[in-house]
Amino acid sequence: MELVVEAKGALRGEITVPGDKSISHRAAILGALAEGETVITGFLPGADCLATVRCLQQLGVEIAVDGGELQVKGAGLYGLKEPDNVLDCGNSGTTARLLLGVLAGQPFFSLLTGDASLRRRPKGRVPKPLQEMGARFFGRQGGNLLPLAVQGGSLSAVKYKTPVASAQLKSAILLAGLFAEGETVVTEPEQSRDHTERMLAAFGAELGVGGTTVRLVGRPRLKGRAITVPGDISSAAFFLVAAAIVPGSEVLVRNVGVNPTRTGILDVLRRMGARVDVLHSRSFGEEPVADLLVRPGKLRGVEIGGPLIPRLIDELPVLAVAALFAAGRTVVRDARELRVKETDRIAAVAEELAKIGGVVATTEDGFIIEGGQRLAGGCADSRHDHRMAMALAVAGLRANAPVCIDNAECVNVSFPDFAATLARLQE
């Protein structure tokens, strides 16, 4: 599918964005491990989250999907069944990594795979702590690449310091810790997003959080419950940046999750000079929610690195677009994780923006952008990465000629209605 975007002036209006992808994955998984029924509203029915649902169904969990509502009949911690076929995670790294944590504690054999892109992305960080807990893994490059076989079993608690701040690694260990005797302790160098901790507490697990350390008492009885998933700030980010860079714009995004481990995008846009207002703060269960109003300002370059990176890692491609139109230099560092996403996003940002007239200098762990640029327009490729596709679309809003994005069907991973939502704001 080709998506064509052209500048049509100011963006104005109110929108909502799909449910948070990270929370949707975790709600489905913990609902499956709980006793009783869990009803999830606002679930993201995108390709990645539906891959998680299908895998859970193969593990014997009854799940009814009706658009953005899921009814999950929990199997309990020990009610999953050995799958009779390979578990296909599609393009979803979250599905693969989180399920590895769950499967590590199961007394049966399972095999995970994914599409060509996912099979190229390294998974080795996850099996290492799970092996220390007692699970066994067999796969390519010593268990670093899918397909990956898991022989779970009786687990022991572990105290583990992660080499990087990674919510998926932390979550996999905590999910395995549910099946371990004793207290599992995970410490990160910086705090990553904490949706798993919040949701574990909501389902009844006993855990404590202090600084960058999480402690979980194993073998709890999780109880099914109602979950409302807020809008995904990573999806909202494309429209927040669009409103910040297009003169005369005013965009209100309603019901967005504003978990402080995810709001780095708001901090950076304010530092750059955009006008960002957080309105009607409230909560959906354990998660803070608000409406976000964004208007343009005189943007300036900023430095982005250190503890800020885990709070906006998924938003860096679209922040690169904002940097093109800011006065001065923007420097992104400490973001090496971008190289092992759906594509190498450091290379993709530079090479695909170059096709439409942008100039981005890459470094090993980030990029440098001199602002004040003008984009000529032209054709670029999403590289089958949903965030790259949408970032390129936002760049098209300030280009001198239309921007066409090839392989744009990948937006269905997280934002199936992206093109229609953008078009409404341009009317």
C-alpha positions in Angstrom: 0.0 0.0 0.0 1.2 3.5 -0.8 0.3 6.4 1.4 0.5 9.9 -0.1 0.7 13.0 2.1 0.8 16.6 1.1 0.9 19.9 2.9 -2.6 21.5 3.1 -2.1 24.1 5.8 -3.0 24.0 9.5 -4.2 20.9 11.3 -7.2 21.6 13.5 -9.6 19.4 15.5 -10.1 16.8 18.2 -9.1 13.2 17.8 -8.7 10.0 19.7 -5.9 7.4 19.1 -6.0 3.6 19.4 -5.5 1.9 22.7 -2.0 1.7 24.2 -0.1 -1.2 22.5 2.1 -2.0 25.5 -0.9 -2.1 27.9 -3.0 -4.1 25.5 -0.4 -6.9 25.3 0.0 -7.0 29.1 -3.7 -6.9 29.8 -4.4 -9.9 27.5 -1.5 -11.9 29.0 -2.3 -11.2 32.7 -6.0 -11.8 32.0 -5.0 -15.2 30.6 -3.0 -16.0 33.8 -5.7 -14.8 36.2 -8.5 -16.7 37.7 -12.0 -15.7 36.4 -13.0 -13.4 33.6 -11.1 -10.3 32.5 -12.9 -7.7 30.3 -10.6 -5.4 28.4 -12.1 -2.2 26.8 -10.0 0.0 24.5 -7.8 -2.9 23.4 -5.7 -2.2 20.4 -6.9 -4.6 17.6 -3.7 -4.1 15.7 -1.6 -6.8 14.1 0.9 -7.1 17.0 -1.7 -7.3 19.8 -3.8 -9.8 17.9 -0.7 -12.0 17.5 -0.5 -12.1 21.3 -4.2 -13.1 21.4 -3.8 -15.9 18.9 -0.8 -17.3 20.8 -2.7 -17.3 24.0 -5.6 -19.0 22.3 -3.2 -21.7 21.1 -2.2 -22.1 24.8 -5.8 -23.0 25.6 -7.1 -19.6 26.8 -10.7 -18.7 25.7 -10.6 -15.2 24.3 -13.5 -13.5 22.5 -12.5 -10.4 20.4 -15.1 -7.8 19.5 -13.3 -4.9 18.0 -11.7 -3.1 20.9 -13.2 -5.3 23.6 -11.8 -8.6 24.8 -13.4 -11.1 27.1 -10.7 -13.4 28.5 -11.6 -16.5 30.5 -8.5 -16.8 32.6 -6.8 -20.2 32.9 -4.9 -19.3 36.1 -1.2 -19.6 36.5 -1.2 -23.3 36.0 -4.0 -23.8 33.4 -2.2 -23.2 30.2 -1.9 -26.2 27.8 1.0 -27.3 25.6 0.4 -25.9 22.1 0.0 -28.5 19.3 1.6 -26.1 16.7 4.3 -23.4 16.5 3.3 -20.1 18.2 3.6 -17.4 15.5 4.4 -14.0 16.9 4.1 -12.3 13.5 6.1 -9.0 13.6 5.6 -8.5 17.3 8.7 -8.5 19.4 6.6 -7.7 22.5 4.6 -10.9 22.0 7.8 -13.0 21.7 9.6 -11.5 24.6 6.7 -11.5 27.1 5.6 -15.0 26.1 9.1 -16.3 26.7 8.6 -15.2 30.3 5.3 -17.0 30.6 6.5 -20.1 28.8 9.6 -20.4 31.0 7.3 -21.4 33.9 5.2 -23.9 32.0 5.8 -27.7 32.4 5.7 -28.3 28.7 7.5 -27.7 25.4 6.7 -24.8 23.0 8.2 -23.2 19.9 8.0 -19.6 18.9 8.6 -18.0 15.6 7.7 -14.8 13.7 7.9 -13.2 10.3 11.2 -12.6 8.5 11.8 -9.2 10.2 11.2 -10.6 13.7 13.4 -13.6 13.0 16.3 -11.2 12.4 15.9 -9.3 15.6 18.0 -10.5 18.6 16.2 -12.0 21.6 19.3 -13.2 23.5 18.9 -10.8 26.5 15.6 -12.5 27.5 16.6 -16.2 27.6 19.7 -15.5 29.8 17.9 -14.6 33.0 15.2 -17.1 32.4 17.8 -19.8 32.0 19.2 -18.7 35.4 15.8 -19.3 36.8 15.6 -22.9 35.4 14.1 -22.7 31.9 15.8 -24.2 28.9 16.0 -22.6 25.4 17.1 -23.9 22.0 17.4 -21.7 18.9 19.6 -20.1 16.3 22.8 -18.4 17.4 22.6 -20.1 20.8 19.0 -18.9 21.4 19.5 -15.4 20.2 17.2 -15.6 17.2 13.8 -17.1 16.5 12.6 -19.8 15.9 13.2 -20.5 19.6 12.2 -23.6 21.5 11.3 -23.4 25.2 11.2 -26.2 27.7 9.8 -24.7 30.8 9.4 -26.1 34.3 10.0 -25.4 37.9 11.6 -22.0 38.4 13.7 -20.4 41.1 13.6 -16.7 41.9 16.4 -14.6 40.7 18.0 -11.3 41.5 19.0 -9.8 38.1 20.5 -6.5 37.0 19.6 -5.8 33.4 22.3 -4.5 31.0 19.9 -1.9 29.6 16.6 -0.2 30.6 14.2 -2.5 28.7 10.5 -2.8 29.7 10.2 -6.0 27.7 13.2 -7.7 29.3 12.0 -6.6 32.8 8.5 -7.8 32.0 9.7 -11.2 30.8 11.6 -11.7 34.0 8.6 -10.6 36.2 6.2 -12.8 34.3 8.5 -15.8 34.8 8.8 -14.7 38.5 5.1 -15.4 38.8 5.9 -19.1 38.6 9.0 -19.0 40.8 9.3 -19.8 44.4 10.5 -16.9 46.4 11.1 -13.2 45.5 12.3 -12.2 42.1 14.2 -8.9 42.0 14.9 -6.9 38.8 17.1 -3.8 38.8 17.6 -1.6 35.7 20.2 1.1 35.1 17.4 3.5 34.3 13.7 3.1 34.8 11.8 1.8 31.8 8.0 1.9 31.3 6.2 0.4 34.2 2.9 -0.9 32.8 3.7 -4.5 33.9 4.3 -3.5 37.5 1.1 -1.4 37.6 -1.0 -4.2 36.0 0.5 -6.9 38.2 -0.6 -5.0 41.2 -4.1 -4.5 39.8 -4.4 -8.2 39.3 -3.4 -8.9 42.9 0.3 -9.7 42.7 2.5 -8.8 45.7 5.3 -6.5 44.5 7.2 -3.5 45.6 9.0 -0.8 43.6 11.9 1.3 44.8 13.8 3.5 42.4 14.8 1.2 39.5 14.3 -2.0 41.4 11.1 -4.2 41.3 10.5 -7.0 43.8 7.8 -9.7 43.0 6.7 -12.5 45.3 6.2 -15.6 43.3 3.1 -17.9 42.9 0.3 -15.4 43.7 -3.3 -15.9 42.8 -4.2 -13.4 40.2 -7.9 -12.3 40.0 -9.6 -11.4 36.7 -10.9 -7.8 36.5 -12.1 -5.1 34.2 -9.3 -3.1 32.4 -9.7 0.1 30.4 -6.8 0.8 28.1 -6.0 4.5 27.5 -5.0 5.9 24.2 -1.4 5.2 23.2 0.9 8.2 23.6 3.3 6.7 21.1 0.4 6.9 18.5 -0.6 10.3 19.7 3.0 11.5 19.2 2.7 11.7 15.4 -0.2 14.2 15.8 1.5 16.1 18.6 4.6 16.7 16.4 2.4 17.5 13.4 0.6 20.2 15.4 4.0 21.5 16.6 5.5 21.9 13.2 2.6 23.1 11.0 1.9 26.8 11.5 -1.6 27.7 12.7 -2.4 24.2 14.0 -4.3 23.3 17.1 -4.9 19.6 17.9 -6.6 18.1 20.9 -6.0 14.4 21.5 -8.4 12.9 24.1 -7.9 10.1 26.6 -4.2 9.6 26.2 -2.2 7.6 28.7 0.3 9.9 30.5 2.2 7.4 32.5 5.3 9.3 33.6 7.6 6.6 32.2 6.2 7.4 28.7 5.8 11.2 28.6 9.3 12.1 27.5 7.8 13.3 24.2 5.9 16.0 26.1 9.0 17.1 27.9 11.0 17.4 24.6 8.3 19.2 22.7 8.1 21.8 25.5 11.9 22.2 25.5 11.8 22.7 21.8 9.2 25.5 22.1 5.9 23.8 21.3 2.9 24.8 23.4 1.7 21.6 25.1 -1.1 21.6 27.6 -2.1 18.6 29.7 -5.9 18.9 30.4 -8.4 17.0 32.6 -6.0 14.7 34.3 -7.6 11.5 35.6 -7.0 7.8 35.7 -8.1 4.6 34.0 -7.5 2.1 36.8 -3.8 2.1 37.6 -2.9 4.3 34.6 -3.0 8.2 34.5 -4.9 9.7 31.6 -5.3 13.2 30.2 -6.3 15.2 27.1 -3.4 16.7 25.2 -3.6 20.1 23.5 -0.7 21.0 21.2 -0.1 24.2 19.2 3.1 25.3 17.4 5.8 27.5 18.7 9.2 28.8 17.6 11.0 25.4 17.7 14.7 25.1 18.7 17.1 22.2 18.7 17.7 20.2 21.9 19.9 17.4 23.2 18.1 14.1 24.0 19.9 11.4 25.9 20.5 9.6 29.2 17.5 8.7 31.4 15.1 10.4 29.0 15.7 7.8 26.3 13.6 5.0 27.8 10.7 7.4 28.2 10.6 8.2 24.4 12.4 5.5 22.6 9.5 4.9 20.2 9.0 8.5 19.5 12.5 9.3 18.3 11.7 8.9 14.6 9.0 11.5 14.6 11.0 13.8 16.9 13.7 13.6 14.2 11.0 15.2 11.9 10.4 18.0 14.4 14.1 18.6 14.5 14.3 19.2 10.8 12.2 22.4 11.2 13.7 23.6 14.5 16.3 26.4 14.7 19.7 25.0 15.7 21.1 21.5 16.3 19.3 18.5 17.7 21.5 15.7 19.1 20.1 12.3 20.1 22.5 10.0 21.9 22.3 6.8 24.1 19.7 5.4 21.8 21.5 2.3 20.4 18.3 0.3 21.0 16.9 2.0 17.9 19.1 -0.3 15.8 17.2 -3.4 16.9 13.7 -2.3 16.4 11.4 -3.3 13.5 14.2 -2.0 11.4 17.5 -0.2 12.2 15.7 3.1 13.0 18.9 5.2 13.1 19.8 4.2 9.6 16.2 4.3 8.4 15.6 7.9 9.7 18.7 9.2 7.9 18.2 7.2 4.7 14.5 7.6 4.2 14.3 11.3 5.1 17.2 11.9 2.7 14.9 10.6 -0.1 12.6 13.5 0.5 15.3 16.1 1.0 16.2 15.8 4.7 19.8 15.7 6.0 20.4 13.6 9.1 23.9 12.6 10.3 24.0 9.2 12.1 26.1 8.1 15.0 26.5 4.7 16.6 23.8 5.4 19.2 21.7 8.2 17.7 21.8 11.1 15.2 22.5 14.8 14.7 20.2 17.1 12.8 20.8 20.7 11.8 17.5 22.5 11.8 15.9 25.0 9.5 15.6 22.5 6.6 13.2 22.4 3.7 11.9 19.2 2.3 11.5 18.7 -1.4 9.1 15.8 -1.2 9.3 12.6 -3.2 9.0 8.9 -2.3 10.4 7.0 0.7 9.9 3.5 2.1 8.5 2.5 5.5 10.8 -0.5 5.5 7.8 -2.3 6.9 8.1 -0.3 10.2 4.9 1.3 11.3 6.6 4.1 13.2 8.8 5.0 10.2 5.7 5.1 8.0 3.9 7.5 10.2 7.0 9.7 10.8 7.4 10.1 7.1 3.8 11.0 6.7 4.3 13.8 9.3 7.3 15.0 7.4 5.0 15.3 4.3 2.9 17.9 6.1 5.8 20.4 5.7 7.3 19.3 2.3 7.2 21.4 -0.8 5.7 18.6 -2.8 3.7 15.4 -1.9 5.5 12.6 0.0 4.6 9.1 -0.9 5.4 6.3 1.5 5.7 2.8 0.1 4.7 -0.3 2.1 2.5 1.8 4.4 0.2 -1.0 5.3 2.4 -1.6 8.3 0.6 1.2 10.1 -2.0 -1.5 10.9 0.4 -2.8 13.5 -0.6 0.1 15.9 -2.8 2.6 14.1 -5.1 1.2 11.4 -7.0 4.5 11.0 -3.9 6.7 10.8 -4.5 8.0 7.3 -8.2 8.7 7.9 -7.4 10.5 11.2 -4.8 12.7 9.5 -7.2 13.5 6.6 -9.9 14.7 9.1 -7.4 17.2 10.7 -6.6 18.6 7.2 -10.2 19.2 6.2 
